[in-house]
Amino acid sequence: MPAHRLLLSLLLSCAVLAGITGCGGGGSTSTNGTESPGESPTTQARRQKLAKTRFVANAGLAAGATYQWIVKPYRAGKFKKGADGRTSALVKAGLAGGFAYNRLKAATANAKGDPLLSKAVAPLTSGIDSLKGLGEKLRRGQASESDVGAFENVINNIKGAGHSAGVDVKDKVPSTSQLGG
């Protein structure tokens, strides 16, 4: 009986392996991941649509995190010394700052998949790069009005770039567990 099971499992493994290698399709990309000459235009259009969709998702999460945990608490005075819940607000703002920076970097990478979106977002990369250390600054309670304004300006510029490329970015507030990674 054990030999029978061994033979059966070997045959099933071969069948699965043959099915996997047979499912490769006509291959519109070469082994190095570049497009082959026979690629259809609909495939490129689909890639651009996915690039826009991913851009909208990442930019929306960055915008939602910025507004919910940085701009709104700052305007409510939660970051001031002696404010009720200050420590929690600062920690969340620091996490949100890092999260927003990460999602904005992902959004700019997504934008490269669409020519129009890429042109619209390209001038904003230096503004996004300037946000790199602000998450830690927020967490330590050292953020000023101009730091909070920098986040808000970059988010507004990203939304404007998306709009000019034909996509609307809407705020999507991530959960606190998403902020922590």
N, C-alpha and C positions, 0 to 999 in steps of 0.2 A: 503494500500500500504506500509506504513512503516514497518509493521510486515512481509510482504512478502520479503522486502529488508533485514531485520534482519535475517530471516531464510536463505535466499540465502547466505549472507555473513558468517553466521555460518557454513553452509555446505561447502563453499569454504575454510574456515579456517581449518576445519577438514580434508578436502581432501589434502590440502597443508601439514598439520602436519603429516598425514599418509604417504604421499609421502616422506617427509624428513626422518622420522624414518625408512621407508622401504628401503631407499637408503644407509644404512650403509654398505652394501657389506659383504663379508665373514669375514672381520675383521682379518687382519694379525698382528694386534698389540693388546695388552691387554689394559685395561683401564689406566694403569700407563704409557703407551707409549713405553713399551719395546717390543721387537720382540717376536712373539709366535713361537713355534717349527715348525709350518707348513708354515713358510714364504719361498717363493720361492727364489732361487739364483738370479733371474733376478731383483727382487725388491732390493736386496742388491747392485747389480751392478749398478742399476739406482741411488741409493742413493750416491754411490761413484762418479758416473759421475756428479751428481748435486753438490756434494761437490767440485769437481775439477772445475766445471764451475763457481761456486760462488767464489772460491778462485781466479781464473783468473780474474774475473770481479773486485773484491775488490782490489787485488794487482795491477791490471792495472790502476785503478783510483788513487791509492796512488802514483804509479810511475809517472803518467801523471801530477798530482798536484805538486809533488815534483820538477819535471823537469821544468814545465811551470812557476811556481810562486816562486820557491826558488832557484834552481840551476842556471837557465838561467838569471834571473835578478841579482843574486849575481855576476856572471861572467861578466855581462855587467856593473857592478859598480853602479847599481841602489840603493844599500843600503848605499852607502857612503854619509857622510854629505855634503850637498850642491848639491847633484845630482838632476837633474830634475825628478819630479815624485816620489821622495823618499818616501814620506808619503804613497802614494797609494801603492807603491811596498811593503812597510813594512806591511801594513795592509793585503794585499793579501797574502803575505808570511806567516804571522801569522795565517790567516784562513786556508791556504793550509797546514801548519804544523799540525794544529789540525785535519783537515780533513784526511790527510795522516795517522796520528797516529790512528785515528778511523777506517779507512779502513784496515790498517795493522792488527789491533786487530781482526776485522771481518774476515780477510783472515786467520789468525791463527785458529780462531774458525771453519771456513769452512774446513780447512785442517784436522781437527780431524775426519772428515767423511770418509777419505780415508787413509788406513794404510800406504801406501808408502809415500804419501804427508805429513802425520803426522810426520813420522820419519825424513823427510827432513827438515821440518819447526821447529821442536821442539828445536833445538839448537839456533834458532834465536830469541826466545821470550825475552831474556834479552836485546838484542840489540834494539828490538822494544820498550820495556819498558823504555829504556834510552832516547827515543825521546819524552817522555810525556811532559816535560816542554819547549821543544824547540820552539813550536809554539808561546808561549807567549814571549819568548826571541827574536824571529824574529820580532814580532809585535812591541816590544819596541826598536828595532834597536840595540840590544846588541849581535847579533849573530856574530860569528867569522867564519873563514875559516873551522875550525875543526867542528863547529856545522853544517854547510852546508854539509861538507864532511860526517858527521855521517848519515844524511838523505840519501845521495847518496849511501853510503856503505850498509845501511840496505836494500834499494830498490834493489841494485844489488845482495845482498845475497838472498833476497826473489825470485827474478827472477831466480837465479841459483838453488835454492831449487825446484822451480816449474819445471824447465827444467830437473833436475835429477829425478823428479817423473813423467816425461812424458808430462808435459804441458808447453806451452810457454806463458809467461806473456808479453803482449805488452802494452806500454803506452797508456792510454786513458785519455785525458785531460777533467776534469769535467768543467762545466760552473761556472762562478762566483757565480751564484745563488745556485748551489750545495754546494759550499764552505761555504756559510753562514748558511746552515742548512735548 
